[in-house]
Amino acid sequence: MSAERYVVNEKDSDENKEEGKSFCARYNPLIVVNKYVIGFFENVFYKLGYSIGDKPWIFLLISLVFILLSCLGILRFHQENDSSKLWIPRNAQALKESATISTYFKDVNRYFMAIFEAENVLTKEFFENLEKFEYTVEHNITVEEKAKSFGYKDLCSQLGTGCFKTSPTSLVTLNENTTTRDIQIGITNSTSYCFTQKGNIDASQADFEKDQAFLYGGFILVGIFVFISLGRFNCRDFRVYPSIAALFMIVASIFVANGLSSLLGFSYSTIHTLLPFLTLGIGIDDVFIIVGEFENNRDVKSLPIRAARTLKRSGLSLLVTTFTDIVAFGIGYTSQLNALRSFCMFCAVAIAGVFILTLFLVFPIVIYDQMRANLDRNFCLCCIRFKDYVPNKYSEIQIVQLFLKKYFRKIILSTPCRVVIIVSVLIFSGISIYGAIHLEIEADLTLFLKQDHFISEYMKMQKKLYPTGGIFGQVYTQDIEYWKKDKELMEIYNAMLDSSLVQQGSVEFWYNSFRVWLHGNRSSDIQGHLTDNLPSNHSSFMFVLKTFLNDQEGLHFNNDVQMTNESIIISFLRFKHIKFDSSSDEIDAMDEMRATLSKIDIEKTFVFANEYLIIEIYKTIFQELVTNLLLAFIAVVIMTLVLIADLLACIYVSTCVVLTLLDVMGFMYLWDLNIEMVSTICLVIAIGLAIDYAAHIAVRYILEEGTRKDKTEKSVVLIGPSVLIGAFAMFLAFSLLSMSAGYVFTVFFKIFFLVVFFGVFHGVLFLPVVLSLIGPLNAERDVVEDEMESPKPAQEMKTPESNSVPEQKDTGIENQGFNN
């Protein structure tokens, strides 16, 4: 990338400056702040760049020490695999209720079930095959654990002297004389069976880990692309060492994030596998920005001055994107989901690490590499030195920058193209609003399994064959005087009977059966404890209840009531929900059931179902998504306003971020995606990526001078190539995920593709159009460059005779470490 000189008509420039002053003075209250904030950061980065260019080894040492110290935190590294701790909200009502239930009702069994489908299952041939299957499970399958073998009988739940098992084969006896008609009669006269299976969340995690090869393949592609794009195709200017430093920086930033986050007590989980995507996307983008600006100053011979000018122009851009990203992800610390909370903190630390290591590790390597190039040494074998080396002319061509310089103003900034871009934004926004409104919350855990996974196939078959199945739930009552709460207990029972959310005939309450039993029992022992057919005191209640639970009619309620000799500790009512069409309906049903019980005058009563834990996740995920996006947007506005100190630029960047997120969410609906755990994480990442594409262009626009068109053109031509190349590198990183059959990586690919496409569209096309039409005009700022470029005589550089950049001959700084 070669530096380009832009000539602006002095008369037009002066007129625009006056116009700019008048506009700013009249409409921009941040004029004074802008003057000093921009000047302050330019001064800081100029001095930092000069120091790095002067003594790069010091900053290399600092970066290596920083990496090593951060990695010490890995000693406290912990990977959390308990999904309930990761995804169930810390303050979830269902989580607290589950803990209460687990205290009193122990269930150590896991149920494994199977569905068999045939043209006719009521045949002798089918039942013979079913018996063979059962025999294989019971006698031929073993598992190994700690060098020991366990068979079916070692692991099954015991019922008497055998294993607990329910099967249609127990309803008939197969022998030589058994006919199909015998089987049909046996089944018809017996209870029907519905075979279900509890999905295993470990299966989705296993599929996730298997597809990680696509991640590694994507990183390899990015590595190759970085080597090709960062330098020039000749034996001197091919930047192999900066490319290696850039890739090492990405890896080191991930280690820094793991180390410091572990030190702070945050746990790693499977979802943190996404961290390299974010680090790669932002890190490579930052590297291309800083190297691109370094190339734009090729005409500066002094390395300290060239480094100073590089950071003066690119430093503020990196600072704005870094701090807005850190604040946006830092907001995730408030999340009630431990997985999201931990992930956001890992991301914030990783982004900080990228910023520090880009400046203190990659940039010093770029300086050393330029020292080598200045001495015409081979790009890889520095011991080889060329004599009067002249690079081939084709290697000097920077295609992206040349294209933008030649066609951007003529095409993109032409009136017809502006109209097309603005109309396109309106069309995309209209479509996206429609899509975003129709996005639904999805709680189908089978989505996280590959479509050909046996559990996924099982669940599909279950839905096909048993479409009316609903959620089983219970209403618990605890620590109450039951004999005093007859009215309230019957209100619970009647509320469940009358609820439109409960299947008819599914409500079963021990207390109602107890009352019916009392009314029909004429035993003198029982009648002596009753007043108006109800127990008259606590002791009478406990006596008749124990009698009922030991009676034939009450035996099957024994597990529904947990009691001591003196009182009932906790008990429950059984019911079954109707079949819900969507996760949103399930959330509404859970909330409505809780609201219904809250109206009944019993203090400790609650409704619970195992599925409520999953429903709580999705209820919270939607709230967390809205909260994170809203707070992140506010953070973007505030941080952009503070660091750029220009109201219009802040508004334009924020608008681009909002439009990008809106388009991503809208097209998620058109691409058959919903709001769930994975898409929520991806949308959180999208915030950080969307900021970068727009902020780099806006910051560079603020730093340039001239007319609006001139400022826009220079901004896009000088920093646009780096943004585009960084976006393409990000695309390469996730491109291989399109070949994954797993839902998780499919979601990654679709959302990241949308983020890159719409981020670039709004940041590199729409934002420049807006800036060229109504962009802010610069206020006068303090100029620090002349002062820095005129060092004291004691320094090695000569004092310049004019405002031009001083040229050095071979100095110790430039040739350090490479002279013969």
N, C-alpha and C positions, 0 to 999 in steps of 0.2 A: 504494500500500500504506500504510494508515494504522496508526499505533501502537495497540496494544491493551493495556489495563490488565487484569491478571489478579489477582483477589482470592483469597487463600488463607486459610482459617480459621486464625487465629493459634494456637489451641490445637492443631489438627492439625499445623500447621507446626512448632510447638515439639516436639511429640511425635516427629515425623519426624526433626527435627534430632538429638534425643537418640538415637533409634533409629539414625540414620545414623552418629553418632559411635561408638556401640557396635559397629555392624557393621564400620565401617572400622577401628576400633582393633583389633578382634578378627581380621578376615580380610584387610585390605588393608595390606600392608607398605609401600605407596607413599604412605601418607597424608601424611607430612611432605613428601615430594618433590612430591606433587600440589599441596600448599598453596603452595609457593614457586614451582614451575614455572609454574602457571597465573597466579599473581599477577605473576610477573616478565613474562610475555608480555603480559598485560593492560596492565601499566604501560608497557611499551615501545610497544605499539601505540596506547595512549591518547595518549602524548606525540607519537608520529609523526603521528597524526591531527590533534592540536591544531596542530602545526606546519604541516601541509598546509592546514588550514582557515584559518590565520592568514596564511600567505604562499604561496599556491598557485603563483605565478609562478616561485618558486625551483625547485620540484620539476618544473615543466614544462620549465624550462631544463635541469635535470639529465637528464631523460628524453631530450630532443632531442640533447644532447651524447652520451649513451650510445648512441643509435641511430646517429648519424653515425660515431662511433669504431668501433662494431661493424661497420658496413658497409664500412669500409676493408679488412676481411679478404676481401671479395669479390674483391679484386684477385688473390687466390691461388685463386680458385674453379676447380675442376676437375671435369668430369663424366666419369666412368668408364663406358665402353660395352663393355668387354671382359668378357663374362659369366664367363669362366674366372677372372678376377681377383676378381670380385664374389662368386661363389657357391661356387666350389670351395674347401674348407677350406685354410687356409694350410699346415697340417701333414699334408694328405691324402697317404696313401701313393701313391695313383694319380697324383697331380700330380707327385710326384718321379719316379715311374717313367715318366710321359709325357715329362718333360724329358730323361731318359736316352735314351729311344727316339728322340726328335726329333734328338738329337745325331748318331745313327748312321744313322737311316733317314729320309731326306728324301722327303716326299710333298707336292708343291706342286699336285697336281690336286684339283679339286672335281668330284664326279660328279653329273650331272643326269639323271634318269631319268623315264620315264613309263609308266603302265599304261593299256592300252586294253582295253575290255570290249565284247563284242558277243555276239549270240546264237550266232554261229559265227565265230571269227576265222580259221579255215582256209579262207577263200574268196578268190577272185580279187578280188572287189569290195573286200573289207577291205584286202588288201595294196596295192591301187591307192590307197586313201585313206591308208594308212600312208606310202606313197612321197610322196604330195602333202604330208603333214605334215612329213616329213623335208626335202623341198625347200624348204618355207616357212622352216623353222628355219635351213637352211644358206644361203639366198640372200636372204630378205626381211626378216630381223630384224637390226636394228643397235642399238647403245647409244651414247649420247653421254657423253664424259668429257673435260673440259678443252678444249671446243670441237673435239674430234676424234670421228670416227665409227669404230666398230669393228664388224666383222661376225663371223660365226661362225668363219670361217677364221683371223681375227686372234687369236681367243681360245681356240680349241680346243687340246687336247693333241695334239701331233704324233706320228704313228706312221709312220715312213718319210717319204714325200712327201705324205701326207694326214693327215686328222684321225682320232683314235682314236674308233671308234664300234662298238657291237655292236647288231645289229638283226636280227629275223627276215627282213627283206628281203634280207639278204646270203646267205641259205640257198637262195634260189630266184631264177630269172631270169624277169622278167615280159616278155612280148611278146604279140603278137596270138594266138599259138597256145597260150599257157599256159592250162591248165585248173585248176579247183579241185582235181582229183585230183593234178595235178603238185605243187601246193603241199602237199597233205597228205602225199605221199610224201617231199617234201623235208624237211618238218619232222619227220616220224616217224623218218627216218634220221639226224637231227642232234641236237645237244645242245639240251635244253629251256632256256628262258629264264625267269627270274623278275625282273620289273622292280620296282625299289625306288627310293626317293628319299630323299635326306638332308634332313630338315626344316631349315628356315632360321629361326634364333631371331630374326632381324631382323623376320620377319613378325609375331611376337607383340608385339614392341615397337612396330611400326607400328600394330597394332590398339589397343594400349594408349593411344598418343598420340591416335588418332582419337576415342576415347571420353572424352577429357578435357573435352569440351564439357559432359558431364553434371556434372562437378565444378564447373565455372564456373557452371552453372545453379543448382546447389545452393547455392553461396555467395550468389548473387543472392537466392534465396529467404530465406536466413538474414538477409541485410541488410535486406530488407523487414520480416521478422518482428521484428528488433531495434528498428527504428524504431517499430513498432506497440506493442511490449510494454514498452519501457523507460520510457516516460512515461505521461501521461494525455491523454485526448482533449479537450483544450481549448486555447485560444490562448495560454495562459501556461505550462502545465505539460507540454507536449509536448516531450520531451527530444531535440531533433534534434541538438544539438551533442555531448552524451554518446554518442549513437548513432554519430555519425560518428567520434568518438574511439575507441569500442570496435572498430569495423571497422578503423580505421587501426592500432590496437594489434595486431590479429591479423596484418595485413600486415607491420607493423614487426617483430613477433616472429619472423616467418618470415625476414625479411632479417637480423635479429640472429643467428638460428640459422645461416643460410648463411654470414654473415661470420665469426663466431667459430669455427665448425666448420672452415671453409676455412683460417682462420689456424692452426688446430691440425693441419692436414694431412689432414683427412678429405675424401673425394671424394663427389660427388653422383652418384646413379644414378636410373634410372627409378623404382625403388621409393620414392624419396624424395617422389614425388608424393603419397604418403599423409600427409606431414607437415602440410599445411594442415588435414586432418581432425582430427588430434590437437590442433593449436593452436586450431582453431575450437571444438572440443568443450570443452576445458578453459578457454580464454580467455573465451568467452561465458558459461560457467557462473560463472566468477569475477566477471565484470562484474555479472551479475544478483544474485549474492550480496551484493556490496558496495553496489550501488544499492538493493537490497531492504532492507538494514539501514539505509541512509541514510533511506529512506522510513519505516521503523519509528520513527525519531526525529524525525518532523515537528513534534512539540510543542516541540522545543528550538529557541529563536529564535536563539541565538548560533551562528554557523557553525563557529567553532573548537571549541566544545563538542560540537556535533552531529557534526562530523567525527571528533572524539576518541572519542565514544561509538560511532560506526559502526565504526571500526577496532578498538576494544576488543572488540567482540562478533564481528566478522567476520575480524579479522586472524589470530587463531590458527587458525581454520578453513582459511583460505587457506594459511597457513604449513604446516599438517599435510599437506594434499593436495599442495602443491607439493614439499615435501622428500621425501615418500614416493614421488612420481612420479619425481623426479630420481634418487633412489637406485635405484629399480626399473629405470629405463632405463639408469642408469650401469653397472649390472651387465652390460648388453649389451656393454660395452667389452671384456669378456673373450672374446667370441665368436670362434670360428675362421673364421666367415664374414664377409668384409670388408663385404659389403653390409649385413648385420644389425648388425655392429659400428658402421659409420658411421651407419646409420639411428638407432640407439639414442642415439648422441652428439648427433646433430642434434636429436632429440626432447628430450633432457635440457636442452640449451641453449635450445631454444624454450620449454620450460616455465618455465625460470628467467626468460627474457625476458618471458613473459606475467605472471608475478608482479610483476616490477619495474615494468613499464609499466602494469599495472593500478593499482598504488599511486601511481606518480609521474607518469603521463600521464592516464589516464582519470579517476581520482578528483579531481585538481585541476580538470579540465574540468567535472566534476559540481559542484564548489564554485562555479566561475564561473557555471555555468548557474543555480545556485540563487540567486546574487546577483541575476541578471537577473530571476528569478521573484519574488524578494522585493520588487522594485521594480515589479512588475506590467507588465513589458515583454513584447512579443510573442516567442513561442518562436523565431522565425526572424529577423525584422527588429527588432533591439533598439532601433532608433530610435523605434519605435512604443510609446507608453506608455499603458496603460489607466488610467482613473480609477475608483477604487472597484470594481475587478474582482471579480466573484463567479463562480467556475467553475460550469458546469452540474453538477447533482447526479449525473448518470449517469457523468460522467468520474471521479468520486471512488470509484466502485465498482471494487474489485479482485476480479475474479471468482474466481480461484484461491484467494486468501487467504480470501475470504468463504466459499467452499465448504468449505475445510479447517476453518475456525473453527466453522462451523455443523454440519458432519456428522462431522468426524473423531472426536471423542470419543464421539458418539452411536453411530456405526456401526463405525469401524475398531477402537476400543478397547472395544467391547462384547464380552461373552464369546462369543457365537456367531461373530462375525466373527474374533475371535482364533483360535478353533478352526479355522475355515475356512482362514485364512492359514497356520497352522502345518501343517495337513494338506496344503495345497497345496505347501508347501516340501518336505515329505517325499515327496510324489508326484513333483514335479519332480526331486528328487534321485535317487529310485529310477530313473526313466526315464533320467536323465542318466548315472548310473553305467553302466547297460547300454550306452548309446550311446557313451560315452567308451571303454569296454573294446573295443568293436568298431571304433573308428576305425582306419583303415589309412593307411600311408604310400603316397603316390601319386607315381609318377615319369613319368606320361604327359605329355610335353611338348605334345602336340596339344591338351591342355585349355586351354592359354594362347592358342590361336587361336580365332577365331570359328568356329562350327559350319559356316558356309557358306564358309569360306576354302578356297582350292584345295588348300593343303597339308594341311589337316585332312581334306578329302574324299579326298585321295590316301592318307593313312595309314589311313583307315577301309577303303578299298578293298584296301589291301595286307593288312590283317588278315583281311579277308573271304576274299580269294582265296588267300592264303598263310599260313594259320593256324599252320603248324608251324615258322615261321622263328624261330631263336634268335639269341643274341648270338655273334658271332665273336670268339674270343680267341686269345691266344698265351702260351706259357710261354718266357721269356727266360732264357738263361744267359750269364754274362759273366765274363771274366777268369779262366778256369779252364784247367787242363791236361787237354784233352779225352781224350788218349790214356791218361791215368791214371784217368779217371772213367767208364769204361765201365759199371760196375755202377750207379752213381748215375744216369747218363743214361737207362739202360734202366728204372730205377725210376720216373723221371718219365714215361716213355712208357707204362709199364704202369699207373701211377696214373691217367693220363688215360683209358686204355682201360677201366679198371675203374670209373671214376667214374660214379655215377648222375646226375650233373649235366651230363654230356657226351653229345651225340648219338652213337649208334653209327655207326661208319664215317666220322666226321668228323675223327678224329685223324690228322695227317700230320706226321711228324718226319723231318727230313733224316738224322739220325744213325741211325735204325732202317733207313732205305732204304740208307744207306751201308754198314751192317753186312751187309745182305742182298746188296748188290752185291759186297762183299768175298768173301763165302762162295761166290758163284757165278762169280767172276772167276778164270780159270786162267792169266792172263798171267804170264809169268816176271818181268816188271818189277814187277808188283804183289806176287806171292808172295814175292819176295826181301825185301820190307819188312815181312812179316807173321810173327808168332809166334802160333801157335794161332788163326789167322785174324784177328788184330788187329795193328795197327801196334805195333812193339816200342819205339819212342822218338818224340820230338817231331818230328824231321826226317822220319822215315818217315811219320808221321801226316799231316804237311802235304803231302808228295809225293802220297800216294795220295788224299787229299781233293781236291786240285786236279785230279787225273786224273778222279775221280768227277764233280766239278762240270762238267767239260768233256765228259763222256760223255753219251750220249743219255738215260740213266736219271737223271742228276743235274742236267740243264740247268735244269729248272724250280725247283730249290732255290737257284739263284744268289742270289736276293734274300733268302733266309732266313739267309744267312751273310755277315757283314761281317768281312773279314779283310785282313791285310797279307801281304806275302811271307813273314813269319816266324811269324805267329800269328793265331788267331781272336780278334777283339775282342768280338763279341757275335753270338748266333744265337738262333733261336726255333723252337718247335714250334707247329703250328696245330691248332685244335680249334673246335668249335661247341657252345655250350650248348644244352640242351633249352629248350623254350618254358616260361617261368615265368608263373604266374597273377597274381602281384602283385609290387609293389616290395619288399615284405618278403621274399618268396622270393628275389628278386635279391640283396638285401643278405646274406641267409643263405648263398646260393651263393658270392658273392664271398669271404666270410669263410671258408667251408669250403675253397674252393680254395687260399686262402693258407695255411690251417692244414695242409693236405695237403702242400704243398711245403716247409713249414718243417720237416717231419720227415725230409726227404731231406738227406743230408750234402753239400750244395753251398752254399757261402756266398752267392754272388751269383746267385740265381735268383729270379724273380718271375713271377707271372701277371698278365696285363694285357688289357683290352679297352677300346676307346674309350668304351663305355657305362659302364665302371667310374667314370669321372669324374662322370657324372650320379648313379650309385648312391652314390658317396661323399657327394654333396651331401645326398641324402635320409637317408642313414645319420647324417650329422652334424646335419641339421636336427632330427631327432627328439631326439637327445641335447641339442642346444642348447635346444630347446623345453622339455624337462623341466628342464634346469639353470636356464634363465631364470625359469621359473615358480616353481621351488622357492626360488631365491635371492631373487627379487622378493617372494615371500610372507614370507620371513624378514626382508627389509628393511622391509616394511610393518609387521610386528609390532614390530620394534625402534624404527623411527622414530615410530610411533604411541605406543608406550610411553614413549619419551623426551619427546615433545612434549606429550602429554596427561597423562602420568604417572598413568594410572588403568588398573589391570590388567583390570578387567571391560570397560571401554569398548574397550580394545585387543583383547581376545578377541572381542568382538561385531563390531567392524569387520573384523577378520581373517576371521572366520567368513563374513561377508557377501561378502567378496572371493572366498573359496574357493568358496562356493556359486554365485556368479555365473559364475566361470570354469568350474566343473564343468558348470553348466547350458548354457553356451555350447558347450562341447566335446561334451556329450551330444547336444544338438539339432543340432550340425553333422552328426553321423552320420545323424540322421533327415531332414536336409535335403540329403542326398547330397553332403556335403563330406568331404574327407580332409585328412590332414596333408601339406602341401607348402609351397613357398616363400611363396606369398601368404598362406595361412591362418596360417602361423607368424608372419609380420609382424603380421597383424591380431590375433592372440592376445596378442602382446607389447603392442600398443596397448591391448588390452582391460584389461590390468592397471592402466594409468594411469586409464582411465575408470571402472573398477569401484571404485577407491579413493574417488573423489570423491563418488559418490552416498551412500555410507555414512558417510564421515568428516565431512561437513558436519553431518549430523543428530547424530552422536555428540558432536562438539565442542560444538555448541549445547546439547545436553542437559547436558553437564558444567557449562557456564557458568550455566545456569538454576538456580533454587531452588524448593523446594516438594516436594510428594509426587511419587512416580514418575509418576503420571498427569498431574499438573500440568506437570512438567518435560517430559514427552514431548509433551503437547499444545502447549505454548508453542514447543518446538523445531520441530515440524512446521509449525505455523501461521506462525511468523516466518521460517523459512528454507526450509521445504518448497516454497513457491511458486517461489522462485528456482531450486531444484534441478529442479523439474518443467519450468519454462520453459526452463532450460538444456538439459535432456534433449530437449525437443521441438525446440529449435533444432538440436541435433545430428542429430536424425532428419531434419529438413528438408534438412540439408547433404548427406546421402547418399541421400535418397529417390529422386532422379531416376536413380540408378544401377540401380534395378530395371528400367529400360527398356533397359539395355545388353544386347547379344547376346554380349559378350565374357565369357570365363570370369573374368578378373581382377576386373572391376568387379562381376560377379555375386557373387563371393566377398565382396568388400568390403561389399556391401549386406546379404547374409545375416548375416555375422558382426557387423557394427555394429548391425543391427537386434536381434539376440539380446543384445548387450552392453547396449544402452539399455533394452530391455524387462526383462531380468533384473536389471540394475543398479538400476533404479527400483523394481522389485518388492521386492528385498531391502533397499534403502536407505530407501525411503519407506513401505513397508508392514511387512515382516517385522521390521526393526530396531526401529521404534517399538513393535511388539507385545512384543518381548523386553525393551526398556527399561522399558515400563510394568509388566512383571511382575517382572523381576529386575535392573533397572538399578541402577547404583551411586548412592549418595546422597552429596551434596557434603560435603566437609570445610570447615571455616571457612578463609577465605582473606583475605589482606591486601586492604584496600579502598583503592584509590588515587584513586577518582573524586572524592571530596569534596575531597581535597587539591588536585587539579588544577582543580576547579571553583571554588576559592576563591583566585583570583589576587591578587597583591599590589596595593595601591592604585595603584601607579604604572602599572598596566596600564589599558587603556581600559574593561574590563568592571568592573561594580560588584561589590562583595563581597556575597555572598548573606547574607540574614539567617537562612536555614534551610538544610536539606539539599536543598531543591528546586533544580532547575536554574535558574540566573539567566537572566532575559530581558533582551536588549539592545534598545535603540532603534537607529536607523540609525547604524551605526558606520562608520568608514573601511574596516574589514575587509570588512563585508558588501556595501557599495555601491561598492567600488572599481571604477572603470572604467565604471560605468553611470549615474552622476549626470549631470544636464544641466549 
